[in-house]
Amino acid sequence: MHTIYGYLGWQDNPACTQAVVARMIARLAACPWDNGGVCALPVQDGGGALAVQQAGEAGRSLSRPLSRNGLTIAADVRLDNRPALLAALQLDPAQGAALADPDLLLAAYRRWDVELPEHLLGDFAFAIWDEGRQRLFCARDFVGVRPFYYHHRPGQGFAWASDLAALLSHPDTPHRLDLAVVKAELVRLLGQPQHPAHTFYSAVAKLPPAHCLTVDRAGLRTWAYWQPGRTPERRYTDEGDYAAELRELLHAAVACRVQDTVQGVGAHLSGGLDSSSLAVIAQRILQEAGRSVTGFSWSPPYAVLPSAEVTLPPDERILVDAVAAAAGLPVHYTTLTAAHNLADAGRDITVQPTATLENELAVSQDAHAQGIRTLLSGWGGDELVAFNGRGYFADLLRRGRWLTLQRELTQRRALHGGAVWKQWITDGVFPLLPTWLLSWLSQEEFVQRPSLPPALKPDFAAALAAVELPPRPATRVQPGVRNMQIFLLNLGHIPYRLESWASHGATLGITYAYPLLDRRIVEFALSIPDEMFFKHGWKRYLFRAAMDGILPDAVRWNKKKHDPALFQHHHRVRTATQPARHAQLRARTANPFVDVEKLIAAAEATDHTRRTTPMTRQERRRLLRTPLGGHWLAFVDPAATY
């Protein structure tokens, strides 16, 4: 993984521009990156200047941004289809082997110009300065593994960075909060998704996944180079052909992420299908080179929480141990501490994206201490290749395939219990109903107007009340598996987690890799028949079938995924840490956004109600929907304006 930074100014001299970029990289001086050096160039159009800089993993060879025949590139890139690119560019393999990925990108840009990203497989974010066209061309990989933030002042300057904090350190970047984004975050319990292009700051944008950007003195243009709905369908006569192809794709996706690593490789290991399969495949690949993968579980060690103290459902560490024993890989259980809890609660999420990071803090720090620099994650499998088949039953009903629907629901009842007639209604009929009718039948306040947390300070609350929320997609089951997958892929939660972990991983020199978000696997998942995701009563059917010989049957055919040890341990830590969290909040009393005493009182009152007051399911859900959040506002930089 590299970090890239740059500034294109049409009214700045080279020395000034270079100093600005140096200031951006200095913001991350604590990160363990080797500095690749600044490349500064004059800009003919308007007499301005360009400066680009990159840094990369410590201990690895790293060149400064490349300049070749009028093209300059700064790139955070791993290319997975080098042989295909070399063949398309008519480059001899021996000659191509000497080309670094950024060099190959420049050669491909000369061939395809702005259509370049359509031909790439891998994770990337890059910026190419085209001197002949006096234009900057930028692109981001199709799911957003590598971040790309930018600030544009039309006709004056364009700054970009891999890291939001670095970009905000640019002296021309305003620190003005985007109140619509802040408001959406405060009502997130009501299902408001992350926006693919907006950040918490109105002057800073994200280049969305699968998008390109060009900018010159005349202006800026963005467009999508990949869309999930355009994937052609696969149809095989033999079900085994789907499983065989999936196994080949998984092996290729893991191999290109671990084979060339020069330092330690780790893999998340939860006992579920996604992470377990990746850990085992990676172990088999690295064993051929005399190396090994270390599995990392979010669950606590047995010494911290013995199995005898774990309440039902069964302790998932049993499955983790089964996978580790079968594959011959060491497994490391992690202990969440008060320090982890406080670090997560005290992050300024407007600058440091945060998604499920509390669990990951312990894993990443332990992994770093063991020399791990690449961490595999199964993130993305649940939405795509290991999808549970939501929407399948409604589609069967809509298309008149009632016998198939009855058979599958009957087989599901045999595995999981429940009344078939109820499943006809909830999984078959309900997704076909209009939202207003579904809301009325389920007695949900589905279209309620969200309110703001009461702990906001009056001036800030008034400012938020004056802005409108962006339209909220109806987060409900839709008929058709592919429709559901595309909906989830576009929802925004996937790139937000990737950005969160990339930001945190950079502080430890760790690169996160997501084989199940490999473009080949995503397109495979979007192309296969719906029945491959649910068959014979089993959700995630194809993935289970494909893991024959890779995962133990106890994991492959496990019906429910629970991790009681993880949740019990975290509950104990959070309960014990509550006084320290409140003290941490009180240290931020002077913040201009939220009244911390009101926030603490509201949280304590809600917690007391949940523990002591009998409630119906509907009352409990309404209580959980009450907007009590906003503690993160206390940790926003007080210099931020609104």
For each residue, the residues with C-beta under 8 A, 3 or more apart:
1: 56 57 76 146 502 505 506 511
2: 33 36 54 55 56 57 62 75 76 77 162
3: 25 28 31 33 54 55 56 76 161 162 163 166 506
4: 52 53 54 74 75 76 125 126 127 160 161 162
5: 21 24 25 52 53 54 74 160 161 162 166
6: 21 50 51 52 53 74 127 159 160 161
7: 12 17 20 21 24 50 51 157 158 159 160 170
8: 43 48 50 129 136 157 158 159 215
9: 12 16 17 20 43 48 49 50 156 157
10: 43 45 46 47 48 155 156 157 217
11: 46 47 48 156 157
12: 7 9 16 17 20 48 49 157
13: 16 17 49
14: 17 18 40 41 42 49 51
15: 18 19
16: 9 12 13 19 20 49
17: 7 9 12 13 14 20 21 40 48 49 50 51
18: 14 15 21 22 38 40 49 51
19: 15 16 22 23
20: 7 9 12 16 17 23 24 51 159 170 171
21: 5 6 7 17 18 24 25 38 51 52 53
22: 18 19 25 26 38 53
23: 19 20 26 27 169 170 171
24: 5 7 20 21 27 53 159 161 166 167 169 170
25: 3 5 21 22 28 29 35 53 55 166
26: 22 23 29 169
27: 23 24 163 165 166 169
28: 3 25 31 33 55 163 165 166 506
29: 25 26
30: 507
31: 3 28 55 506 507 509
32: 57 58 508 509
33: 2 3 28 55 56 57 58 506 509
34: 55 56 57 58 59 60 62
35: 25 53 55
36: 2 53 54 55 56 62 63 64 65
37: 53 64 65
38: 18 21 22 51 52 53 64 65
39: 51 52 53 64 65 67 72 74
40: 14 17 18 49 50 51
41: 14 49 50 51 67 72 129 131
42: 14 47 48 49 50
43: 8 9 10 46 47 48 49 50 134
44: 47 131 134
45: 10 48 134 216 217
46: 10 11 43 217
47: 10 11 42 43 44
48: 8 9 10 11 12 17 42 43 45 157
49: 9 12 13 14 16 17 18 40 41 42 43
50: 6 7 8 9 17 40 41 42 43 72 129 136
51: 6 7 14 17 18 20 21 38 39 40 41
52: 4 5 6 21 38 39 65 72 73 74 127 129
53: 4 5 6 21 22 24 25 35 36 37 38 39 64 65 74
54: 2 3 4 5 36 62 64 65 74 75 76
55: 2 3 25 28 31 33 34 35 36 62
56: 1 2 3 33 34 36 60 62
57: 1 2 32 33 34 60 62 263 373 509 511
58: 32 33 34 509
59: 34 262 263
60: 34 56 57 262
61:
62: 2 34 36 54 55 56 57
63: 36 66 100 102
64: 36 37 38 39 53 54
65: 36 37 38 39 52 53 54 72 73 74 102
66: 63 72 73 100 102 103 106
67: 39 41 71 72
68: 71 72 103 106
69:
70: 130 131 132
71: 67 68 106 109 110 128 129 130 131
72: 39 41 50 52 65 66 67 68 128 129 131
73: 52 65 66 102 105 106 126 127 128 129
74: 4 5 6 39 52 53 54 65 102 126 127
75: 2 4 54 101 102 105 124 125 126 127
76: 1 2 3 4 54 124 125 126 146 162
77: 2 101 102 105 122 123 124 125 126 146
78: 101 122 123 124 256 257
79: 82 85 101 104 105 120 121 122 124
80: 121 122 252 253 256 518
81: 84 85 119 120 121 122
82: 79 85 86 96 101 104
83: 86 87 93
84: 81 87 88 121
85: 79 81 82 88 89 96 104 108 119 120
86: 82 83 89 91 92 93 96 104
87: 83 84 90 91
88: 84 85 108 111 119
89: 85 86 96 107 108 111
90: 87
91: 86 87 95 96 99 107
92: 86 95 96
93: 83 86 96 97
94: 97 98
95: 91 92 98 99
96: 82 85 86 89 91 92 93 99 104
97: 93 94
98: 94 95
99: 91 95 96 103 104 107
100: 63 66 103 104
101: 75 77 78 79 82 104 105
102: 63 65 66 73 74 75 77 105 106 126
103: 66 68 99 100 106 107
104: 79 82 85 86 96 99 100 101 107 108
105: 73 75 77 79 101 102 108 109 116 124 126 128
106: 66 68 71 73 102 103 109 110 128
107: 89 91 99 103 104 110 111
108: 85 88 89 104 105 111 112 116 119 120
109: 71 105 106 112 113 116 128 137
110: 71 106 107 113
111: 88 89 107 108 116
112: 108 109 115 116 118 119
113: 109 110 116
114: 137 212 214
115: 112 118 119 225
116: 105 108 109 111 112 113 119 120 139
117: 120 124 139 141 142 210 212 225 226
118: 112 115 225 226
119: 81 85 88 108 112 115 116
120: 79 81 85 108 116 117 124 141
121: 79 80 81 84 518 519 520
122: 77 78 79 80 81 141 256
123: 77 78 141 145 146 513
124: 75 76 77 78 79 105 117 120 139 140 141 146
125: 4 75 76 77 138 139 140 141 146 147 148 162 207
126: 4 73 74 75 76 77 102 105 138 139
127: 4 6 52 73 74 75 136 137 138 160
128: 71 72 73 105 106 109 136 137 138
129: 8 41 50 52 71 72 73 135 136
130: 70 71 133 134 135 136 137
131: 41 44 70 71 72 134
132: 70
133: 130 216
134: 43 44 45 130 131 216 217
135: 129 130 214 215 216
136: 8 50 127 128 129 130 158 214 215 216
137: 109 114 127 128 130 212 213 214
138: 125 126 127 128 148 150 160 207 212 213 214 215
139: 116 117 124 125 126 207 211 212 213 225
140: 124 125 144 146 147 148 207 208 209 210 211
141: 117 120 122 123 124 125 144 145 146 209 210
142: 117 209 210 225 226 519 522
143: 209 210 380 489 494 495 498 514 517 519 522
144: 140 141 147 196 208 209 210 494 495 498 499
145: 123 141 498 502 512 513 514 517
146: 1 76 77 123 124 125 140 141 162 502
147: 125 140 144 162 163 164 206 498 499 502 503
148: 125 138 140 160 162 206 207
149: 160 161 162 163 164 167 199 204 205 206 207
150: 138 158 159 160 161 167 204 205 206 207 213
151: 158 159 160 167 170 172 173 203 204 205
152: 157 158 205 215 220
153: 156 157 158 172
154: 219 220
155: 10 217
156: 9 10 11 153 172
157: 7 8 9 10 11 12 48 152 153 172
158: 7 8 136 150 151 152 153 215 220
159: 6 7 8 20 24 150 151 167 170 172 173
160: 4 5 6 7 127 138 148 149 150 151 167
161: 3 4 5 6 24 149 150 164 166 167
162: 2 3 4 5 76 125 146 147 148 149 166 502 506
163: 3 27 28 147 149 166 167 503 506
164: 147 149 161 167 168 199 204 351 352 353 503
165: 27 28 168 169 351 352
166: 3 5 24 25 27 28 161 162 163 169 170
167: 24 149 150 151 159 160 161 163 164 170 173 204
168: 164 165 173 175 201 204 351
169: 23 24 26 27 165 166 173
170: 7 20 23 24 151 159 166 167 173
171: 20 23
172: 151 153 156 157 159
173: 151 159 167 168 169 170 201 203 204
174: 201 202 203 641
175: 168 201 637 639 640 641
176: 201 202 203 640 641 642
177: 181 182 200 201 202 350 636 640 641 642
178: 181 182 198 199 200 201 202
179: 182 183 463 464 466 467 642
180: 183 184 198 467 468 469 470
181: 177 178 184 185 195 198 199 200
182: 177 178 179 185 186 200 464 633 642
183: 179 180 186 187 452 464 467 469
184: 180 181 187 188 192 195 469 470
185: 181 182 188 192 200 349 629 632
186: 182 183 452 453 464 627 629 630
187: 183 184 190 192 450 451 452 469 627
188: 184 185 191 192 629
189: 624 625 627 629
190: 187 448 450 472 625 627
191: 188 472 475
192: 184 185 187 188 450 469 470 472
193: 472 473 475 491 492 493
194: 491 492 493 495 496
195: 181 184 198 470 492
196: 144 206 208 209 490 492 495
197: 205 206 207 208
198: 178 180 181 195 205 206
199: 149 164 178 181 204 205 206 350
200: 177 178 181 182 185 349 350 351
201: 168 173 174 175 176 177 178 204 350 640
202: 174 176 177 178
203: 151 173 174 176
204: 149 150 151 164 167 168 173 199 201
205: 149 150 151 152 197 198 199
206: 147 148 149 150 196 197 198 199 495 499
207: 125 138 139 140 148 149 150 197 211 213 222
208: 140 144 196 197 211 222 224 495
209: 140 141 142 143 144 196 495
210: 117 140 141 142 143 144 224 225 226 227
211: 139 140 207 208 222 223 224 225
212: 114 117 137 138 139 222 223 224 225
213: 137 138 139 150 207 220 221 222
214: 114 135 136 137 138 220 221
215: 8 135 136 138 152 158 219 220 221
216: 45 133 134 135 136 219
217: 10 45 46 134 155
218:
219: 154 215 216
220: 152 154 158 213 214 215
221: 213 214 215
222: 207 208 211 212 213
223: 211 212
224: 208 210 211 212 227
225: 115 117 118 139 142 210 211 212
226: 117 118 142 210 230 519
227: 210 224 230
228: 231 485 486 489 490 522 526
229: 486
230: 226 227
231: 228 523 526 527
232: 527
233: 527 528 529
234: 242 524 527 528 529
235: 529
236: 239 241 242
237: 241
238: 241
239: 236 242 243 532 545
240: 243 244
241: 236 237 238 244 245
242: 234 236 239 245 246 528 532 542 546
243: 239 240 246 247 542 545 546 548
244: 240 241 247 248 546
245: 241 242 248 249 524
246: 242 243 249 250 385 521 524 542 543 546
247: 243 244 250 251 546 550
248: 244 245 251 252
249: 245 246 252 253 518 520 521 524
250: 246 247 253 254 277 278 281 515 521 546
251: 247 248 254 255 281 285
252: 80 248 249 255 256 518 520
253: 80 249 250 256 257 515 516 518 520 521
254: 250 251 257 258 278 281 282 285 376 515
255: 251 252 258 259 285
256: 78 80 122 252 253 259 260
257: 78 253 254 261 374 376 513 515
258: 254 255 261 265 282 285 286 293 374 376 513
259: 255 256 285 289
260: 256
261: 257 258 264 265 373 374
262: 59 60
263: 57 59 371 372 373 374
264: 261 294 367 370 371 372 373 374
265: 258 261 282 286 291 293 294 372 373 374 375 376
266: 293 294 295 296 367 370 372 374 375 376
267: 275 278 279 282 283 293 294 295 296 375 376 377
268: 275 278 279 295 296 297 298 363 375 376 377 378
269: 275 276 279 295 296 297 320 323 324 331
270: 274 275 276 297 298 299 316 320 378 561 563
271: 275 276 297 316 317 318 319 320 322 323 555 558 561 563
272: 275 276 319 378 555 558 561
273: 276 277 378 381 386 540 543 544 547 551 555 556
274: 270 277 278 378 379 381 382 386 516
275: 267 268 269 270 271 272 278 279 376 377 378
276: 269 270 271 272 273 279 280 319 320 323 378 551 555
277: 250 273 274 280 281 378 543 547 550 551
278: 250 254 267 268 274 275 281 282 376 377 378 515 516
279: 267 268 269 275 276 282 283 293 295 323 327 329 376
280: 276 277 283 284 323 326 327 329 550 551
281: 250 251 254 277 278 284 285 550
282: 254 258 265 267 278 279 285 286 293 376
283: 267 279 280 286 287 292 293 327 328 329
284: 280 281 287 288 327
285: 251 254 255 258 259 281 282 288 289
286: 258 265 282 283 289 291 292 293
287: 283 284 290 291 292 328
288: 284 285
289: 259 285 286
290: 287
291: 265 286 287
292: 283 286 287 328 329 330
293: 258 265 266 267 279 282 283 286 329 376
294: 264 265 266 267 329 330 331 332 367 370 372
295: 266 267 268 269 279 320 323 324 329 330 331 332
296: 266 267 268 269 331 332 334 363 366 367 375
297: 268 269 270 271 317 320 331 332 333 334
298: 268 270 334 359 360 362 363 563 566
299: 270 316 317 320 333 334 563 565 566 569
300: 304 305 333 334 335 336 565 566 569
301: 304 305 333 334 335
302: 305 306 307 317 333
303: 306
304: 300 301 333 335 569
305: 300 301 302 309 310 565 568 569
306: 302 303 309 310
307: 302 310 315 317 318 565
308:
309: 305 306 568
310: 305 306 307 315 564 565 568
311: 564 568
312: 564
313: 560 562 564
314: 318 562 564
315: 307 310 318 564 565
316: 270 271 299 319 320 561 562 563 564 565 566
317: 271 297 299 302 307 320 321 333 565
318: 271 307 314 315 321 322
319: 271 272 276 316 322 323 554 555 558
320: 269 270 271 276 295 297 299 316 317 323 324 331
321: 317 318 324 325 331
322: 271 318 319 325 326 552 554 555
323: 269 271 276 279 280 295 319 320 326 327 551 552 555
324: 269 295 320 321 327 328 329 330 331
325: 321 322 328
326: 280 322 323 551 552
327: 279 280 283 284 323 324
328: 283 287 292 324 325
329: 279 280 283 292 293 294 295 324
330: 292 294 295 324
331: 269 294 295 296 297 320 321 324
332: 294 295 296 297 366 367 370
333: 297 299 300 301 302 304 317
334: 296 297 298 299 300 301 362 363 366
335: 300 301 304 362 569
336: 300 340 341 358 359 361 362 569 570 573
337: 340 341 362 573
338: 341 342 573 576 577 580
339: 342 343
340: 336 337 343 344 358 361 362 573
341: 336 337 338 344 345 358 573 574 577 581
342: 338 339 345 346 577 580 581 584
343: 339 340 346 347 361
344: 340 341 347 354 357 358 361
345: 341 342 581 584 631
346: 342 343 584 635
347: 343 344 352 354 357 632 635
348: 351 352 632 635 636 637
349: 185 200 352 353 354 632 635
350: 177 199 200 201 636 637 640
351: 164 165 168 200 348 637
352: 164 165 347 348 349 500 503 504
353: 164 349 496 499 500 503
354: 344 347 349 357 500
355: 493 496 497 500 501
356: 359 360 497 500
357: 344 347 354 360 361 500 501 504
358: 336 340 341 344 361 570
359: 298 336 356 362 363 566 570
360: 298 356 357 363 364 501 504
361: 336 340 343 344 357 358 364 365 504
362: 298 334 335 336 337 340 359 365 366
363: 268 296 298 334 359 360 366 367 375
364: 360 361 367 368 375 504 505 508 510
365: 361 362 368 369 508
366: 296 332 334 362 363 369 370
367: 264 266 294 296 332 363 364 370 372 375 508 510
368: 364 365 371 372 508 509 510
369: 365 366
370: 264 266 294 332 366 367
371: 263 264 368
372: 263 264 265 266 294 367 368 375 510
373: 57 261 263 264 265 509 510 511
374: 257 258 261 263 264 265 266 510 511 513
375: 265 266 267 268 296 363 364 367 372 505 510 511 512 513
376: 254 257 258 265 266 267 268 275 278 279 282 293 513 514 515
377: 267 268 275 278 501 512 513 514
378: 268 270 272 273 274 275 276 277 278 381 514 515 516
379: 274 494 497 498 514 516 517
380: 143 383 384 494 514 516 517 522
381: 273 274 378 384 385 386 516 543
382: 274 386 387 388
383: 380 387 485 488 489 494
384: 380 381 387 485 488 489 516 517 521 522 525 526
385: 246 381 516 521 522 524 525 542 543
386: 273 274 381 382 516 540 543
387: 382 383 384 390 481 484 485 525 533 540
388: 382 533 534 539 540
389: 392 481 530 533 534 539 540 541
390: 387 477 481 484
391: 394 395 431 477 478 479 480 481 483 484 530
392: 389 395 396 408 480 481 530 531 533 534
393: 396 397 405 408 409 423 427 428 431 534
394: 391 397 398 427 428 429 430 431 432 477 478 479 480
395: 391 392 398 399 479 480 481 530
396: 392 393 399 401 402 404 405 408 428
397: 393 394 400 401 402 405 424 428 429 432 479
398: 394 395 432 479
399: 395 396
400: 397
401: 396 397 404 405
402: 396 397 405 406
403: 406 407
404: 396 401 407 408
405: 393 396 397 401 402 408 409 424 428
406: 402 403 409 410 420
407: 403 404 410 411
408: 392 393 396 404 405 411 412 534 535 536 537
409: 393 405 406 412 413 420 423 424 427
410: 406 407 413 414 420 537
411: 407 408 414 415 536 537
412: 408 409 415 416 418 423 537
413: 409 410 416 417 418 419 420 423 537
414: 410 411 537
415: 411 412 537 538 559
416: 412 413 537 559
417: 413
418: 412 413 422 423
419: 413 422 423
420: 406 409 410 413 423 424
421: 424 425
422: 418 419 425 426
423: 393 409 412 413 418 419 420 426 427 428
424: 397 405 409 420 421 427 428 429
425: 421 422 428 429 430
426: 422 423 429 430
427: 393 394 409 423 424 430 431 477
428: 393 394 396 397 405 423 424 425 431 432
429: 394 397 424 425 426 432 433
430: 394 425 426 427 433 438 441 442 477
431: 391 393 394 427 428 476 477 478 479
432: 394 397 398 428 429 479
433: 429 430 437 438 441
434: 437 438
435: 438 439 446 447 474 476
436: 439 440 446 447
437: 433 434 440 441
438: 430 433 434 435 441 442 444 446 476
439: 435 436 442 444 445 446 447
440: 436 437 443
441: 430 433 437 438
442: 430 438 439 446
443: 440 618
444: 438 439
445: 439 448 622 625
446: 435 436 438 439 442 474
447: 435 436 439
448: 190 445
449:
450: 187 190 192 469 627
451: 187 627
452: 183 186 187 456 461 464 465 627
453: 186 456 594 599 602 627 628 629 630
454: 598 602
455: 594 595 596 598 599 602 628 630
456: 452 453 460 461 464 593 594 595 630 633
457: 460 461 592 593 594 595
458: 461 462
459: 462 463 592
460: 456 457 463 464 592 593 594 633 642
461: 452 456 457 458 464 465
462: 458 459 465 466
463: 179 459 460 466 467 642
464: 179 182 183 186 452 456 460 461 467
465: 452 461 462
466: 179 462 463
467: 179 180 183 463 464
468: 180
469: 180 183 184 187 192 450 472
470: 180 184 192 195
471:
472: 190 191 192 193 469 475
473: 193 487 491
474: 435 446
475: 191 193 472 491
476: 431 435 438
477: 390 391 394 427 430 431 484
478: 391 394 431 483 484 487
479: 391 394 395 397 398 431 432 483
480: 391 392 394 395 483 484 530
481: 387 389 390 391 392 395 484 485 530 533
482: 485 486 526 530
483: 391 478 479 480 486 487
484: 387 390 391 477 478 480 481 487 488
485: 228 383 384 387 481 482 488 489 525 526
486: 228 229 482 483 489 490 526
487: 473 478 483 484 490 491
488: 383 384 484 485 491 493 494
489: 143 228 383 384 485 486 494 522
490: 196 228 486 487
491: 193 194 473 475 487 488 494
492: 193 194 195 196 495 496
493: 193 194 355 488 496 497
494: 143 144 379 380 383 488 489 491 497 498 517
495: 143 144 194 196 206 208 209 492 498 499
496: 194 353 355 492 493 499 500
497: 355 356 379 493 494 500 501
498: 143 144 145 147 379 494 495 501 502 512 514
499: 144 147 206 353 495 496 502 503
500: 352 353 354 355 356 357 496 497 503 504
501: 355 357 360 377 497 498 504 505 512
502: 1 145 146 147 162 498 499 505 506 512
503: 147 163 164 352 353 499 500 506 507
504: 352 357 360 361 364 500 501 507 508
505: 1 364 375 501 502 508 509 510 511 512
506: 1 3 28 31 33 162 163 502 503 509 510
507: 30 31 503 504
508: 32 364 365 367 368 504 505
509: 31 32 33 57 58 368 373 505 506
510: 364 367 368 372 373 374 375 505 506
511: 1 57 373 374 375 505
512: 145 375 377 498 501 502 505
513: 123 145 257 258 374 375 376 377
514: 143 145 376 377 378 379 380 498 517 518
515: 250 253 254 257 278 376 378 518 521
516: 253 274 278 378 379 380 381 384 385 386 521
517: 143 145 379 380 384 494 514 521 522
518: 80 121 249 252 253 514 515 521 522
519: 121 142 143 226 522 523
520: 121 249 252 253 523 524
521: 246 249 250 253 384 385 515 516 517 518 524 525
522: 142 143 228 380 384 385 489 517 518 519 525 526
523: 231 519 520 526 527
524: 234 245 246 249 385 520 521 527 528
525: 384 385 387 485 521 522 528
526: 228 231 384 482 485 486 522 523
527: 231 232 233 234 523 524
528: 233 234 242 524 525 532 533 542
529: 233 234 235 532
530: 389 391 392 395 480 481 482 533 534
531: 392 534 535 541
532: 239 242 528 529 535 541 542
533: 387 388 389 392 481 528 530 539 540 541 542
534: 388 389 392 393 408 530 531 538 539 541
535: 408 531 532 538 541 542
536: 408 411 541
537: 408 410 411 412 413 414 415 416
538: 415 534 535 541 544 557
539: 388 389 533 534
540: 273 386 387 388 389 533 543 544
541: 389 531 532 533 534 535 536 538 544 545
542: 242 243 246 385 528 532 533 535 545 546
543: 246 273 277 381 385 386 540 546 547
544: 273 538 540 541 547 556 557
545: 239 243 541 542 548
546: 242 243 244 246 247 250 542 543 550
547: 273 277 543 544 550 551 556
548: 243 545 556
549:
550: 247 277 280 281 546 547
551: 273 276 277 280 323 326 547 555 556
552: 322 323 326 555 556
553: 556 557
554: 319 322 557 558
555: 271 272 273 276 319 322 323 551 552 558
556: 273 544 547 548 551 552 553
557: 538 544 553 554
558: 271 272 319 554 555 561
559: 415 416
560: 313
561: 270 271 272 316 558
562: 313 314 316
563: 270 271 298 299 316 566 567
564: 310 311 312 313 314 315 316 567 568
565: 299 300 305 307 310 315 316 317 568 569
566: 298 299 300 316 359 563 569 570
567: 563 564 570 571
568: 305 309 310 311 564 565 571 572
569: 299 300 304 305 335 336 565 566 572 573
570: 336 358 359 566 567 573 574
571: 567 568 574 575
572: 568 569 575 576
573: 336 337 338 340 341 569 570 576 577
574: 341 570 571 577 578
575: 571 572 578
576: 338 572 573
577: 338 341 342 573 574 580 581
578: 574 575 581 582
579: 582 583
580: 338 342 577 583 584
581: 341 342 345 577 578 584 585
582: 578 579 585 586 600
583: 579 580 586 587
584: 342 345 346 580 581 587 588
585: 581 582 588 596 599 600 631 634
586: 582 583 589 596 597 600
587: 583 584
588: 584 585 591 596 634 635
589: 586 596 597
590: 638
591: 588 594 596 633 634 635 636 638
592: 457 459 460 638
593: 456 457 460 630 633 634 636
594: 453 455 456 457 460 591 598 599 630 631 633 634
595: 455 456 457 598 599
596: 455 585 586 588 589 591 599 600 631 634
597: 586 589 600 601
598: 454 455 594 595 601 602
599: 453 455 585 594 595 596 602 603 628 630 631 634
600: 582 585 586 596 597 603 604
601: 597 598 604 605
602: 453 454 455 598 599 605 606 628
603: 599 600 606 607 628 631
604: 600 601 607 608
605: 601 602 608 609
606: 602 603 609 610 623 626 628
607: 603 604 610 611
608: 604 605 611 612
609: 605 606 612 613 623
610: 606 607 613 615 620 623
611: 607 608
612: 608 609
613: 609 610
614:
615: 610 619 620 623
616: 619 620
617: 620 621
618: 443 621 622
619: 615 616 622 623
620: 610 615 616 617 623 624
621: 617 618 624 625
622: 445 618 619 625 626
623: 606 609 610 615 619 620 626
624: 189 620 621
625: 189 190 445 621 622
626: 606 622 623
627: 186 187 189 190 450 451 452 453 630
628: 453 455 599 602 603 606
629: 185 186 188 189 453 632
630: 186 453 455 456 593 594 599 627 633
631: 345 585 594 596 599 603 634 635
632: 185 347 348 349 629 635 636
633: 182 456 460 591 593 594 630 636
634: 585 588 591 593 594 596 599 631
635: 346 347 348 349 588 591 631 632
636: 177 348 350 591 593 632 633 640
637: 175 348 350 351 640
638: 590 591 592
639: 175
640: 175 176 177 201 350 636 637
641: 174 175 176 177
642: 176 177 179 182 460 463
